[in-house]
Amino acid sequence: MQTIRVVSGENELSALEFQKHYRLPIVHLLDPNRKVEKQYNPNGWPYLMFVDGKGKVLFGTTSLLEREMSKLTPLLTEAFREPIGARGIKLEGATYMLATLKRSGETERPKRCDRFPSIACGDDGFVYVVFASNRNGNSDVFLRVFDGTMWSDDRPIAATESDEFDGTVLVDLDRRIWVSWTSNAGGSNYNIFAARLLTPSDTIKPERVTDADDDAMHARMACDGQADVWITYYKWHKMGHSSRDKEVYVRRYSGKEWSKEIRVSPTDVPTYEDHTDPAIAALSNGAVIAWSWDYHRPRGYPQTASEPTIFVRSVGSDLQLDRPKVVSGHDIDTTPAIALDRSGQVWCAWDHLGTNVPARAYQKALDIRRFTSTSDASTSAPHRQSDGLVNVCTPCFAVSPKGSVTLVWAETNDGDHWVLRKADFEPEEKAWPKSDAIGCEGNPRFPSAAYDKKGNLWVAYSAQMDAGREILVKKVSPRQ
């Protein structure tokens, strides 16, 4: 028997973090266009079904399984009455049926899967890309460098027998190269690690940034105007016997050591208010952090939002936090991106899931809002850059040397064919024009973008190639 968890319409990194946190050694079927959900579970509630070897659904329920065992047990007994001939094959920690691996051509080894790239440009013309890959049989983090002429070979940054993933890269004001990642090295829990390099060939000395009593994940970095480096992440915490509660934190490196850990998500709300997917942008002397809050309108907080909602909060050089500000509204808003432009305006974009009433269906959109770091972030309505989509993947900002703001993302209208798109804010018109398609080959996913000092936009993304998913980098010429 094979156990499959269907992940309907979620962000792949969030789904992966859930899988790793709960140590689920099962197959995870991503259903971003909700085809499986719509066919078998149109009401959208958590669902369990039992399917026989011929594909016939023998049992299904949206109720607690404890209430349904009297119905399910006889079906399981009958299904396993005869000896099972087929044996599963274990691949990357999950057991698959042989027929499944034959269809995908992975009976010997899994296909290459390079995902979740992060890109940064130095003022010396170098470009750095960090990403996760399964090429060594488990998940590792690699660095690729462009020296102005050619790309280097992929260098392992964190490639041990432990599980390393979700790498990010940053070049600070002193030209140091920072890499962060998530790993369960040195213990049973996942933690955030970081390394600083003066040159791409420097010896890598990993430093553990967190000491989580459960798991820490999803690190993101920024460098402020004082050359201090900030890192944000979320940590899981116990709620009774289960690990469900997630809270967002930040630390600062000011040249000698990391500061104490500061909790960004509020401490005066119930623990069932989950906080996840943090993003960070640097201020002149501090940082601003955006995250997705599973918002239940707790007492003392705005009632103008509900469900997963984007909030922002600034932290100053004294490590003091201002009041959290709501950015989005009443629908499901996740995976924020955040940036600061030359005028000191903060930009925030996020993945929005709402109901299309005429179509009687959930549809994705990409929303953008601009505000100052000290003002109410909900004083103006968000701009809807894309609408009526099946899914949105990894919106990210890039700010050019002249201060112009660009948003890059991947989107799909049918759930199967992905397009890489970008939009440039027009300051004179104070508007976002229609977006431009900048690639669709290989179903591009997980883009990350950055400008170099000449105004070229560099975009790293994962594309489906013959050998599997690989990281490609595209250079877009400066705007005229």
N, C-alpha and C positions, 0 to 999 in steps of 0.2 A: 504494500500500500504506500502511496505517495501523498504527502501532505503539502498543500499549496495554499499560500496566503495571497489573496488578491488585493493589490494596492490600487485603489480607484482614484485616478486623477490627482495624485499627490506629487510633490516635488521629489525627484529621485534621491537627492542627497538626504532629505528628511526621512524618507523611507529606509534608506540604508542605515542611517543613524539609529532609527528605531530597531531595525533588525540586529545591529551589532550590540546595542545596549541590552536587549533582552536575550541575546545569545540564541537566536532562533535558527537551528540547523535544518531549515526547510526551504523549499523553493518559493521564491517571491515573484509573483506574476504582476508586472506593472500594467495597469489598465488605464493609461492617460486619456484615451478617448471614451472610456466608460462603456465599451461595447459589451464586455462580460457583465458588468453591473446592470446595464439596461436590459439585457436578455434574461438574467436569472434573478435580479433583485431590484426591480424598478422603484421601490419605495425608499431605497437609499439607506436603510438601517443595517447595522452589522448582521451578517448572514453566514450561516453554515450550511453546506450541502454535502451529501454523500453520493458519489458517482461510481457506477460499476465499471468494469473493464471495457464495456462496449460503449461507454459514454452516456448511458441512461441515468438520469437523476432519480435516485431511489428515495431520497429524503432531503428536506430543506426546512429551515426554521429561522425566524428572527427573534425567537424567545431565548431565555437562558437555557443553556444546554442541560443543566440539572433537571429542568422540568420536562425535558424531552427524551431522557435516556430510556424510558420504558418503550418508546417507539423505535429508537435507534438501535438498541442492543440486539433485538432479534434480527435486524437486517445485517448487522456486523457479524453475528454468529453464522448466519446463512452464507454470507460472502466468503468467510474463511473456513467453511466446512471442509472443502477440499484443499489439499496441500498447494501452496503457491509455488509455481515453477520459476517465475522470473525473479531475478535478484537486482537490486538497485546498484548503481555505481556512484560513489562519493566523489564530488567535484567541488572544490572551493568550499568545503564545509557542509554542503547540502547533498542529499541523496536523490539522484534522478533515476527514472526508469530508462532502460537501455534504448527503447524506441524513441524517447525524447532526444537523447544525445545523438542517435543516428540521424534524426531529422536535421539537427543543427550542425552535424559534422564534428562533434566534439567528444567522440568516444575515447580518444587517446589523451587529449588535453583540451582545456578551454580555449576559445578564441581570444585573441588579444583584445583587451578592453582598457583603453586609456581614456580617463574621464576627469572632470572637474579641474580644468586648467586655471591658473592664475598668472597674469602677466604684469610686468613692471618695466619701465624704461628709466635708464640712468641718464644724467646730463652729459655723459661721455660717449653717447651713441650706442651703448650696450643695451640689449633687450634680454630680459630674463623670463622664462616660462617654467612654472612648476606644475606638476600634475601627478595623479595617481595611476598606477598601472599594475596589471596582474601578470606581467610577462615572466616573472620568476616563480610562478605557481602560487603566490599569495599577493596581497596588496602592498605595494611599496610606493615611495614618493621619489620622483626624479626631477632633475633640473636640466634645462636646455638653454644655451646662451648664444646670442647673436652678437658678434664683435664688430659689427659694421660692414663685414664682408661676407661671412659665412656662419652657418649654425654649427655649434659643437655637437658631439655625440651626447646622448642623454646620460647624465651623471647621477648615480644614486645618492640621494640626500639622506633618506631614511629607508634602508633596504635590509631588514633583518628578518629573522624567523617570526618576529612579532607582526602584528597587523597595523600597518600605517596607511593613512588615507587623508583626504581633504587638505592638501597642501596649499599654502598661500605664499606669495612673495612680495617684498617691499624693498625699495631703495630709499634710504633715509638721506637727510641733508648732508651728511658726512660721507656719502657714497658707499656706506656699508650695505651689504645685501642681507636682508632678513628673510628667513624661511620659517614658517610655522606648520605644524601638522598635528593630527590626532593619532595616538598610538597606545596600545596596551603593553608596551615594553616595560619590563621591570616590575611587573605586578599583575594582579587580576583585573584592575580597573583601567579604563581608558583615561588618558590625560592629555593635556596640551603640551607640546614640545616646541622649542624654537632654537634656531642656530643663527649666529652672526658671522658673515664672511667679509673680509676686506677685499678679496678678489675671488672670482669664481672657482679658482683652483685651491683655495685655502682648505686646510684640514677642518672637517666638520666636527664641531663639539656640541652635541645636543644638550640642551638645558631644559629640565622639566619646569614648566611655568605653573602648573597646578598640582595639587596633592589632594585629589578628589577622594572622598570616602565612598562615592558611588562612581559615576562616570562624568568626564568633562569632554565637550565636543564643540565643533563649529567655531574655530578661532578665526578672527579677522583682525588686520593690523592697519595702523595709520601713523604718520609722522607729523608732528605739529611744527609750528614756526620756530620753536626753541630747540629743534632737533631731538625732542623726546619722542619715543616710540610707545604707542598705546596698543594694547591687545584686548579684545573682548571675546567672550565665549559664553556658553551656557553649561550649567552643571545639573545633573539629575540628583534628586533627593528622595529619601524614603518617605512614603505615605503609608503607614501601617506596614503590611507585609509586602507591598509592591513598591517598585521604583517608578513613580509617575511624575512627580512634581519637577518642573524645570525652572531654573532661575538664571538670569543673565548677570555677568560680572565683568569687571574691567581692571587691568593693571597698567602701570606706566614704568617704562625704563628710562631713567634720566641720565644715563652715562656710566653708572656704577652698579646698580642693582635694581631689581624690580621692587616697586612699591607694594604696600599691603594690598590685598584683594578687596575691591570695592563692589558691593552688590548694587547693580543698576536697577533691576526690577524692584518694585516697591516692597517694603517689609510690612506694611500695614494693610495687606490684603490677604484673603484666605490662601492656603497652600494649593488648592485645586486650580488656582489661576496660573496656568502654564505660561512660560515666557521662553521664546525660542528664536532661532534664525537671526542672531544679532549681526548688524553691519555697523561700520564705524567710519567717520570722516574726521580729519584733523582740523582744529581751529588754530588761530595764531598762538594760543597758549592754553591748550586743552583739547577736548574732543567732544563730538556729539555722536550718540549711539541710537540706532533705530532697531526695533525688534518687533516680532509678532506676539501679541498678548492674547491668549484665549480668554476673552474679556466677558465677565458676567456682571458688569456694572456694579462693582462693590461700592459701599457707602463712602461718600466723600470724593468720588471720582465722577467724571462726566457721564451723563445718561444718554448722550447723543451717539453712542456707539455700542455695538454688541458683537458677539462671536469673535473669532480671531481678528484683531484690530492692530494696526500699526501705531506704535507709540515712539516718541523720540525723547531723549534726555541728554542734557549737556553736563560735562564734568570739567571743572576748572583745574588750574595748576595747583590749587590747594587741595585737590581731590574731593572737593565739595560738589554735590549734585544739585541741579535745579529741579523744579517740579516736573514730573512726566507730562508730556503734551500728546493729546490724541491727534492722529494725522488722517486716519481713514474713517469708515463709517460702520454700517450695519450688516455688511456682507462678510464673506470670508476673505481676509486679506493676509497674505503671507509673503515670505522671502523678500524683505525690503532691500533696496540698494540706496546708498546715501553718498552725497558729495558736497563739497563746498566750492563755490566759484570765487572769482577774484574780487567781487564786490561784497563778499561776506554772506551772501545768500546761501541757504542750505537747500539742497534738492533731494527729494525722496521719491522713489518709484517702487511699485510693488505689484505683485500678482494678485488680481482681484477675481473672485468667483461669485457671480450673482445669478439671479433668475431672469431669464429672458421670457417675459410673460407671453408675448405672441407665439413664441416657439414652444412654450411650456417645457423649457429645458434649462439646465444650468449652462452658463457660458462664461468663458474667461475673458478678462480684459487686462490691459496694462495701464495703470494710473500713475500720474506724476503730480507732485505738489511742491511749491517753492515757499520758503518762509525764512525769517531771520532766526538766529539761534536763541533770541530772547523773547520773541513774540509768540502769541498763540498760533500754533501750527494749523488750526482749523478755521482761520479767518477768511479764507477763500476756498472756493470749490476746487477739487482736484481736476486736472486735465486728463481726459481719456485719450491716450495715444492710439491704442488699438482696441477693438471691441468685437464681440461675436466670435471669439476664438474657441477652439477646443482646448488648447493648452498654451501656456507661456512658460519659457524656460530661461531662468537666470538673467533678469534685467541687471545691467551694470552701467555705471557712469564713467566717463573719461572727461577730464578738463584739459583743454589745450594750453600751450604756453601763453597765448593771448587771452585766456580766460573763457573761451567759448565752451559750452557744455554739450556733450554728446551722450546719447543713450543707445546702448546696443543690447539686443536680446534675440532669442529664437522663438518662433511661433509656428503653430500649425492650425489650419482651418478644418482639417479632416481627421486629425489624430494620427495620420500615417506619414505625411510629407511635411518636413520642417524647412523653414526658411530663416536665414540669418538676416536681421534688419537693423538699421540705425536711423536715428533722427537727430538733427542738430537744432538746438534752440536758437531762434532768431531774436537777438536782443532789441533790434530796432522796431520790429513788429510786435515784440513781447509775446511771441507765440511759437508753438512747435508746429512746423510744417508736416506734411505727409512724410512717412518714412520711406527710405530707400532699401531695396533688397540688395544685399552685398554677397549673397551666396546661398545656394540650395543643394549643391552636390554633396552626397554622402549624408543627407539628413543632419545638418549641423546642429550640435547641441552644446550646452554649458559654456556659452561665450564669456570671455573676460577681455577687457579693453583698456588701453592706455595710450597716451600721446608721448611721442619723443620730442626733443627740444626743437626739431625742425617743423613740428606741426603735423607729422605723419601719424595717423591713427593705426595702431597695431591691435589686431583682434586674434586671440587664440581660442580654438574651439575643438570639439571632438567630432570627427566625421567617420562614417561607416565606409571602410575600405575592404579590399578583398580578404585581407588577413584578420579583419576585425576592426574595432574602433581605434583610431589613431589621432594624435593631437596635430592639428595643422595651424599655421599662423598666416594671417593675411595682412598685408600692409595697404592702407588706403591713403592715397595722396592728399596733401593739404587742401583745404577748401580755398577756392579762389575768392 
